Amino acid sequence: MTQSTASFELAQVNIARLKAPLDSPQLKDFVDALDPVNAVADAADGFVWRLQSDSGNATDVPVLGDHWLIINLTVWQDIDALTAFMYRGRHRELLARRRDWFERMEEAMTTLWWVPAGHRPTVAEAESRLLHLREHGPTPHAFSLRTSFPPGAVDDSDPSGPDVLVP
C-alpha cells in the first residue's frame, strides 16, 4: 500500500431486505452460512473490522428503522481486499443465491467510503452514507464498486461541507 492510502481504510455497508423471517425454513441456508462466512472474512487478507452484536453477526442490529432490513458493515484495507473476499469461495456461493433470501431492490443497498485508519463507522454513519449515495449518486463521500474514488478525495456534493480527511 502506498503512503497516501495507508492512512485510510475502506468502509463498506450492505443492507438487504429479507424475504422471510430469519428463523424461517426459507432462510435456513443463509443463517447456517453466517458464522462460516464471517470466519472466512475475519481471516481474509485486508480485513480490518466488522460490526457485530452479541450474536456474533449483525442480523439483529436495526437499520433505517425497518425490521426487515439486515446490515453488513465492515472495514477493509482497500477495494482490492474487499473484492477479493466478495467474489471468491463461500461468499461468492452465497452471493449467487441472494435472490432466494432477499428482495430485489431498485435503490442502492451498498455503499463504500474511505475512513481514517482506525475509525470504526457507526450504523448511523453508514445509513447517512447510503442515503447520500441514493440522493447524489457516486461521490467521494459515498460511492460504489462500479464508480469509486481514491482515498482522501474531496467531496463538494455534501451540503454539510466537503469531506476532508487528513492523513
C-alpha positions as a Markdown table, in Angstrom:
| # | Residue | x | y | z |
|---|---|---|---|---|
| 1 | Met | 0.0 | 0.0 | 0.0 |
| 2 | Thr | 1.3 | 3.5 | -0.8 |
| 3 | Gln | 1.9 | 6.1 | 1.8 |
| 4 | Ser | -1.2 | 8.1 | 0.7 |
| 5 | Thr | -3.6 | 5.1 | 1.1 |
| 6 | Ala | -2.0 | 3.7 | 4.3 |
| 7 | Ser | -3.8 | 6.4 | 6.3 |
| 8 | Phe | -7.2 | 5.3 | 5.0 |
| 9 | Glu | -9.3 | 2.2 | 5.2 |
| 10 | Leu | -12.4 | 1.3 | 3.2 |
| 11 | Ala | -15.8 | 1.2 | 5.0 |
| 12 | Gln | -18.5 | -0.8 | 3.3 |
| 13 | Val | -22.2 | -1.1 | 4.2 |
| 14 | Asn | -24.5 | -3.6 | 2.6 |
| 15 | Ile | -28.1 | -3.8 | 3.6 |
| 16 | Ala | -30.7 | -6.3 | 2.4 |
| 17 | Arg | -34.5 | -6.7 | 2.8 |
| 18 | Leu | -35.4 | -10.2 | 4.0 |
| 19 | Lys | -38.0 | -12.2 | 2.1 |
| 20 | Ala | -38.9 | -14.1 | 5.3 |
| 21 | Pro | -38.0 | -14.1 | 9.0 |
| 22 | Leu | -34.5 | -15.2 | 9.8 |
| 23 | Asp | -35.9 | -18.2 | 11.7 |
| 24 | Ser | -37.9 | -19.4 | 8.7 |
| 25 | Pro | -37.1 | -22.5 | 6.7 |
| 26 | Gln | -36.6 | -20.3 | 3.6 |
| 27 | Leu | -33.6 | -18.5 | 5.2 |
| 28 | Lys | -32.1 | -21.6 | 6.9 |
| 29 | Asp | -29.2 | -22.0 | 4.4 |
| 30 | Phe | -28.4 | -18.3 | 4.7 |
| 31 | Val | -28.5 | -18.3 | 8.5 |
| 32 | Asp | -26.4 | -21.5 | 8.7 |
| 33 | Ala | -23.8 | -19.9 | 6.5 |
| 34 | Leu | -23.4 | -16.7 | 8.5 |
| 35 | Asp | -20.8 | -18.0 | 11.0 |
| 36 | Pro | -18.6 | -19.8 | 8.5 |
| 37 | Val | -18.6 | -16.9 | 6.0 |
| 38 | Asn | -17.9 | -14.4 | 8.8 |
| 39 | Ala | -15.0 | -16.6 | 9.9 |
| 40 | Val | -13.6 | -16.6 | 6.3 |
| 41 | Ala | -14.0 | -12.8 | 6.2 |
| 42 | Asp | -12.3 | -12.3 | 9.6 |
| 43 | Ala | -9.3 | -14.3 | 8.3 |
| 44 | Ala | -9.2 | -12.7 | 4.9 |
| 45 | Asp | -6.2 | -10.7 | 3.7 |
| 46 | Gly | -7.0 | -7.0 | 4.1 |
| 47 | Phe | -10.0 | -7.5 | 6.5 |
| 48 | Val | -10.0 | -4.9 | 9.3 |
| 49 | Trp | -13.3 | -5.0 | 11.3 |
| 50 | Arg | -17.0 | -5.9 | 11.1 |
| 51 | Leu | -20.0 | -4.8 | 13.0 |
| 52 | Gln | -21.4 | -7.5 | 15.3 |
| 53 | Ser | -23.7 | -7.7 | 18.2 |
| 54 | Asp | -23.6 | -10.3 | 21.0 |
| 55 | Ser | -24.9 | -12.8 | 18.4 |
| 56 | Gly | -21.5 | -12.7 | 16.6 |
| 57 | Asn | -23.1 | -11.2 | 13.5 |
| 58 | Ala | -25.2 | -8.1 | 12.9 |
| 59 | Thr | -28.6 | -9.6 | 11.8 |
| 60 | Asp | -30.2 | -8.2 | 14.9 |
| 61 | Val | -28.8 | -4.6 | 14.6 |
| 62 | Pro | -31.6 | -2.2 | 13.5 |
| 63 | Val | -31.1 | -0.3 | 10.2 |
| 64 | Leu | -33.1 | 2.5 | 8.6 |
| 65 | Gly | -36.0 | 1.8 | 11.0 |
| 66 | Asp | -37.1 | -1.3 | 9.1 |
| 67 | His | -37.1 | -4.6 | 10.9 |
| 68 | Trp | -37.0 | -6.5 | 7.5 |
| 69 | Leu | -33.6 | -5.0 | 6.7 |
| 70 | Ile | -30.3 | -6.5 | 7.8 |
| 71 | Ile | -26.9 | -4.8 | 7.8 |
| 72 | Asn | -23.4 | -5.9 | 7.0 |
| 73 | Leu | -20.9 | -3.1 | 8.0 |
| 74 | Thr | -17.2 | -3.8 | 7.5 |
| 75 | Val | -13.9 | -2.1 | 7.1 |
| 76 | Trp | -11.2 | -3.3 | 4.7 |
| 77 | Gln | -7.6 | -2.3 | 3.9 |
| 78 | Asp | -8.7 | -1.3 | 0.4 |
| 79 | Ile | -11.0 | -2.1 | -2.5 |
| 80 | Asp | -8.9 | -5.0 | -3.8 |
| 81 | Ala | -9.1 | -6.7 | -0.4 |
| 82 | Leu | -12.9 | -6.3 | -0.3 |
| 83 | Thr | -13.5 | -7.5 | -3.9 |
| 84 | Ala | -11.1 | -10.5 | -3.4 |
| 85 | Phe | -13.3 | -11.7 | -0.5 |
| 86 | Met | -16.6 | -10.9 | -2.1 |
| 87 | Tyr | -16.1 | -12.8 | -5.3 |
| 88 | Arg | -14.3 | -15.9 | -4.1 |
| 89 | Gly | -15.1 | -19.0 | -2.1 |
| 90 | Arg | -18.1 | -19.4 | 0.2 |
| 91 | His | -19.2 | -15.7 | 0.0 |
| 92 | Arg | -19.4 | -16.0 | -3.8 |
| 93 | Glu | -21.6 | -19.1 | -3.4 |
| 94 | Leu | -23.9 | -17.1 | -1.1 |
| 95 | Leu | -23.9 | -14.1 | -3.4 |
| 96 | Ala | -25.2 | -16.3 | -6.2 |
| 97 | Arg | -28.2 | -17.3 | -4.0 |
| 98 | Arg | -29.1 | -13.8 | -2.7 |
| 99 | Arg | -32.4 | -13.7 | -4.7 |
| 100 | Asp | -33.5 | -16.8 | -2.7 |
| 101 | Trp | -33.3 | -14.8 | 0.6 |
| 102 | Phe | -33.5 | -11.1 | -0.2 |
| 103 | Glu | -35.9 | -8.9 | -2.1 |
| 104 | Arg | -34.6 | -7.2 | -5.3 |
| 105 | Met | -34.4 | -3.5 | -4.6 |
| 106 | Glu | -34.3 | -0.6 | -7.0 |
| 107 | Glu | -32.3 | 1.8 | -4.8 |
| 108 | Ala | -28.7 | 1.4 | -3.8 |
| 109 | Met | -28.2 | -1.1 | -1.0 |
| 110 | Thr | -24.4 | -1.0 | -0.8 |
| 111 | Thr | -22.1 | 2.0 | -0.2 |
| 112 | Leu | -18.4 | 2.4 | 0.2 |
| 113 | Trp | -16.4 | 5.3 | 1.7 |
| 114 | Trp | -12.9 | 6.0 | 2.9 |
| 115 | Val | -12.3 | 6.4 | 6.6 |
| 116 | Pro | -9.2 | 7.4 | 8.6 |
| 117 | Ala | -7.3 | 4.3 | 9.6 |
| 118 | Gly | -8.6 | 3.1 | 12.9 |
| 119 | His | -12.0 | 4.6 | 12.6 |
| 120 | Arg | -14.9 | 2.2 | 13.1 |
| 121 | Pro | -18.1 | 3.5 | 11.5 |
| 122 | Thr | -21.4 | 3.5 | 13.3 |
| 123 | Val | -24.7 | 2.3 | 11.8 |
| 124 | Ala | -25.9 | 6.0 | 11.8 |
| 125 | Glu | -22.9 | 6.9 | 9.7 |
| 126 | Ala | -23.5 | 4.0 | 7.3 |
| 127 | Glu | -27.1 | 5.0 | 6.9 |
| 128 | Ser | -26.1 | 8.6 | 6.2 |
| 129 | Arg | -23.6 | 7.5 | 3.5 |
| 130 | Leu | -26.1 | 5.1 | 1.9 |
| 131 | Leu | -28.8 | 7.8 | 1.8 |
| 132 | His | -26.3 | 10.3 | 0.4 |
| 133 | Leu | -25.4 | 7.8 | -2.4 |
| 134 | Arg | -29.1 | 7.4 | -3.2 |
| 135 | Glu | -29.7 | 11.1 | -3.4 |
| 136 | His | -26.4 | 12.3 | -5.1 |
| 137 | Gly | -25.1 | 9.2 | -6.9 |
| 138 | Pro | -21.4 | 8.2 | -6.5 |
| 139 | Thr | -19.2 | 10.9 | -5.0 |
| 140 | Pro | -16.1 | 10.7 | -2.8 |
| 141 | His | -18.5 | 10.9 | 0.2 |
| 142 | Ala | -20.3 | 7.7 | -0.8 |
| 143 | Phe | -19.6 | 5.5 | -3.8 |
| 144 | Ser | -19.9 | 2.1 | -5.3 |
| 145 | Leu | -17.5 | -0.6 | -6.6 |
| 146 | Arg | -18.6 | 0.4 | -10.1 |
| 147 | Thr | -17.7 | 4.1 | -9.5 |
| 148 | Ser | -15.1 | 4.5 | -6.9 |
| 149 | Phe | -12.8 | 7.4 | -5.7 |
| 150 | Pro | -9.3 | 7.4 | -4.3 |
| 151 | Pro | -8.7 | 7.8 | -0.6 |
| 152 | Gly | -8.7 | 11.4 | 0.6 |
| 153 | Ala | -10.7 | 12.8 | -2.4 |
| 154 | Val | -12.7 | 15.9 | -1.6 |
| 155 | Asp | -16.4 | 15.8 | -2.0 |
| 156 | Asp | -18.2 | 19.0 | -2.9 |
| 157 | Ser | -21.7 | 17.4 | -3.1 |
| 158 | Asp | -22.2 | 17.1 | 0.7 |
| 159 | Pro | -24.3 | 20.0 | 2.0 |
| 160 | Ser | -22.6 | 19.8 | 5.4 |
| 161 | Gly | -19.3 | 20.6 | 3.8 |
| 162 | Pro | -16.6 | 18.7 | 1.9 |
| 163 | Asp | -15.1 | 15.5 | 3.2 |
| 164 | Val | -11.5 | 16.5 | 4.1 |
| 165 | Leu | -9.8 | 13.6 | 5.7 |
| 166 | Val | -6.3 | 14.5 | 6.8 |
| 167 | Pro | -3.9 | 11.5 | 7.0 |
